Amino acid sequence: MSRALITSSASGLAGSVDHYRKTHLPIRAWNSLYERFSTKMPIRLPSVLVSLFWCNEHGAVGFRLHNTPWTDECLEILEMTAAALRQEQLAFGLDEHLVDLLHLAGQADIRLLVLDPFAPTLKGLPLYDD
């Protein structure tokens, strides 16, 4: 399960196929997530407004984002700001790239995010090829 989260293929020159992985998270972020939570899933992390769960045997991982959208106005009810939530998530030990991706989803009022190793990449999101 140390594969990249989200992959895409690129065709090589002269008809050959060069499989090339692009991910929305660096592999170290995925490895950190797997090492920390793989035996504990599903898990709810109320202090950082996220729940995690494995979706299938192929390594897809799901995130349930609580109290979205993660804007200062909406988080005010929890006496928190988006910046404070981000700092809490980083202090908890979540990888910075994962936190950035979760905040993009949270600001867009996405409540369920699934990262699937066999799904194509999404336009407009950061890509890593490590």
N, C-alpha and C positions, 0 to 999 in steps of 0.2 A: 504494500500500500504506500510505498514511497514515490509513486508516480505523480506526475504533475496533476493539478486539479482540473484544469480546463485545457483541452488540446485542440490543435488544428494541424492539418497536413499541408505541405506545399509541394508542388510538382517541380522536379528538377529539369534540367535541359535535356534535349535529345530524347524525350520520351521516358527517361528513367524517372522513378519516383524517389524523392528524397524526403523521408518522414522527418518532420521538424516540429518540435513541440514548443508551443507558446502557451504561457499560463498567465492568469490574472493574479497569481501569487507566486513569489519566488519559492523554489523547492524547500528552502530552509524554513519558510513559514508553514508549509504543509507538514514537514517533518516535526516541527515543534508542536503543532496541533495534534498530530498523531501520537507522538510520544507522551504528551501530557494528558490526553483525554481518551485514547483508543479503548482502554479497558473500562472506562467509566460511563460510556455513552448509553442511553441518553443522559444528558446532564443539564440542569438549569443553573444559570449563574445570575441570580437576581441582582446582585450588586452592580453588574455591568450590563444588565438588560438584554441578555442573550441566553438562548438555550441551544444546545448542539445535539445532533443525532446523526447516526449513519443511515443512509437511505437504501443502500444495497451492498451486495458483496463485491462490487467493482470499485468501491472507494468513494462513491458520492457522499458528500457530507452536507447536512442541512443546518441552517441557522434560523431560529425563530427570534425575530427582533421584537422586543417588548416596548410598549409606550412610544410607538412611532407616530408621527415623524419626529426625528431627533433634531428638533429646532429649539432654540432658547425659549421661545414662546410656549411650545408644547411641553417641554421638560420642566417648566416653571412649577407645575403642580407637584413635582418631586423635589422641589427646591434645588434644582440642578440646571446647569447650562450644557450645551453640546460640547464645549471645550472641557468642562469638568468631567463629563461622561467619558470623553476620549482619554483624559488623564487617568481616570479610574480604571479603564480597560487596559491601558499600558502598564499601570502599576500592578494590576492583577497578573500581568505576564503575557497578555495576548500580543502577538507579533504586530509591529507597527503597520506593515502592509495589509494585514488582515483587518486591523482597526480602520484603516483608511477605506478599504472596500466595504466594510460594514457601515461606515458612516455615509458613504455614497448611497447605499441602499436605504439606510435609516432616514436620511434627509428627503429621499424620494417617497417616503411612506411605504416602503416595501416591508412586509412583515415576515415573509418567508423567502429565504435565499438558499438555493441549492447549487453547490459547486460540483459538477460532474466531470470526471476525467475523460469522458467520451463526447462531451458537448463541444460545439464550435465556440470560439471566442466571441465576445460581444464587442461590437464597435464602440469606441469611445472610452473603454476602460483601459487602465494601464496594462501593459504586457511585459512579461519577463521570459527569457529563454534559457534560464539556468536549470 
